[in-house]
Every structure is written in C-alpha cells, then in structure tokens.
Amino acid sequence: DLQLAVEKIIEEELWGLKKTPNTSLLDRAYVVLMDPNNGAVLTMAGKRIVKNPETGQLEMQDDALGTITTTYNVGSAVKGATVLTGFKTGVIKPGTRINDTGIKIKDTPLKKSYSYLGTLNDVDALKLSSNVYMFHTAIRIGKGNYQYEQPLSLAPNTVEIIRNSFASFGLGSRTGIDLPNESSGLKGPSRLPGHIMDLVIGQYDTYSPMQLAQYISTIANGGKRMKPHIVKEIREPIDNNTDEIGPVFQEIKPTVLNTIDAEPAWMDRVQLGFKKVFQEPGGTAFRRFTGVSYSPAGKTGTAEAFYDGPERAKFGKEPPPVMNLSLVTYAPSTNPEVAMAVIVPWAYQGTTDNGANFLIGRRVMDTYFAMKNN
C-alpha cells in the first residue's frame, strides 16, 4: 500500500509540475524510504514521463530501478558528510565558527553561498546551508592557505580523503542492495581546488537515490551503514496447488557494512543541524514542513547540473544548465523509524525554484505516518 501510494504521489506531482514554467526538461523523480535501523527498503519508487513514439503523447512509465541504476548531482544534501569529514580529520570541531564571505581564488569566479549568512558555527552552517563553511572545511582538509584573489593549492590526496569519507556513508559507492546492476556513480577527474570545493557541496560527483537513502539512514541511526534489502525472507515451496506458503528457509538479517569513525558528540552536532533545517525558523526546509507532528530532520539540496536526458542530442555539445533538487530526511528526529531520499533531476531551468523536492517529500512523509497511525 505504501509503495502504491508513493508512486501515485510522484505521478501526480510530476504531471502538475509539467504544467508550470521552465520545466520542459523535467521528466523523472525518485523516492526511497528505508528503515534506518535495519536497512529494510520500505519503498523504492521512480517514474518517468516518456513520449509514445506511435501517438506522440506523453505517458508515465515506471522507473523504480532508476533508484539504483541512475545517478545525479544532488547538491547540499551531502553537507552532513562534509561536516563529519571535517570533524574526523580534525580540521574543524563542534562549535568552530567560519565567516560566510565568498571565496575568490585568482583567475576564477567568486564562490559563495546563496546570500551572505554571517559568521556561523557547524550547526547553523547546516541549518542555513552555507556553501562557504564547506569550502573552508575542504581547504583545511587539503592543508591549503587561502588568501583572497591569490592562487590556491591543496594536498594531492585531498580528493581521496573526502571521497573515502563520503563512501563510508554510502555516497559514491555501491550500497550492497540485493538487486543487480547497481551504479556507484560518476567521479569527476579534476583535482583543482575549485572542483574539490564543488565536491563537498554535492556539485561534482554523482549519487543515486538509494545511496542518498543509505547516507541519511547512517546519520539517523548514529553511524551504522546498513545494507539495504528488499527481501525479508525466503520460504520453501509447497507442491500442493494451494495458496499456502512453506516454512522459512532463510531470513534476511540486518547487515552493518561499516560504522562511521566518529565520536557520538560529532554525530549529535550533525543531527542537531539537520533538526534545525526542518524545525527552526530560517532552516531551509522549515517553511515546507511547518506544523507536522512527526519531528523531521534532514537536509535539502539544489545542484546546478547539465542536462543529460533523452533530448540531449538536440542541444549539441552544450546542453543547457538545469537544477537538480534533492531532499533527505528522517523522522522522528529522536529514535527515527523511517528515512527518505528524494531526487528530482532537471526539475527546472532558470532561477525560479519550483520546490519539486518538497512537494513530493512532504506528501510522502505525511502519507507514511498517516498510514502507520491508521
């Protein structure tokens, strides 16, 4: 019932969004719901809008497997992993404050947050989604000496340190789900400081919806990366032409793939920041989740990407920039029972955010808790 309800939500919201401006390239959306405590996949849903070659009409097509076979830039949703990587490497600590003034490397464009956010600690950097806080964390990991409008160099192994840490959450690595053909995502080849700064705000490497679900589950449960599974148990066959099912042959038990090398106090800080994202005025998801009773926590994401969909060929060598939207969340914020990842690739072009990640994510979470309480 939950799977069918989520599929219906995606379909309804996709059709609705297609009627709004600047969505000519929007054609898909994905949702994964997981039990963060045991890795059980509660829902894996994906839908695509495709053109019927015979009628020329747009139709909705199932793409549940896209949750493990397709990957995208997901934006700021990954910033929890960035902060924890900073803690693990010792370059920041709980309470470290950084000024949100934009970063200017010689001969490169200014890199900044969506607006100037003041001087922030780690928790508020997550709540307000500061890019600059993450940039400085990456520079410190790379032992760089940043000075305004001067060249910047980082240690050669900076990318590996960050990617290895991200992989411990499931980002950029296969999740281990019990299905074939899972993609690990694309890793950019550059080692330039600007691209490393893009990496730590989710705008360089690509991740799948299932990877995002595993990542947010890892933070939700306090640091255990659970292997996602859709099979609960395998039963013996019964050859008597009835609807009976046989005795349990194998029960799929929860599997911890790894535990994050983080002090409990570090995880507490990220969880607090994620709670403020949804529950404190100014948080990037607060307005969209005001009044809910299930105490959500998590992170929003917006990534500028280049269109790579079915109509790519008609744009030649320069596909247009589009915005990918993501949302990762879990609830309740204390003793969470469900974790969710939403990705809406190519949600819109231009600067008018259509909130596709919120439209889908809010309805899905509302539906989960409504069904549970009934």
Secondary structure, DSSP 4 states (H G I P E B T S, - for coil): -HHHHHHHHHHHHHHHHHTSTT-TT--EEEEEEE-TTT-BEEEEEEEEEEE-TTT--EEEEE-TTHHHH--B--GGGGHHHHHHHHHHHTSS-TT--EE-PPB-BTTS--B--SS---EE-HHHHHHHT-HHHHHHHHHHHTT----TTB-----TTHHHHHHHHHHTTTTTS----SSS------------HHHHHHHTTTSSS-B-HHHHHHHHHHHHTTSEEEPPBS--EEE----SSSS----EEEE----EEEE----HHHHHHHHHHHHHHHHSTT-TTHHHHTT-SS--EEEEEEEEEE--STTGGGGTT-PPEEEEEEEEEEESSSS--EEEEEEEEEEESSS----HHHHHHHHHHHHHHHHHH-
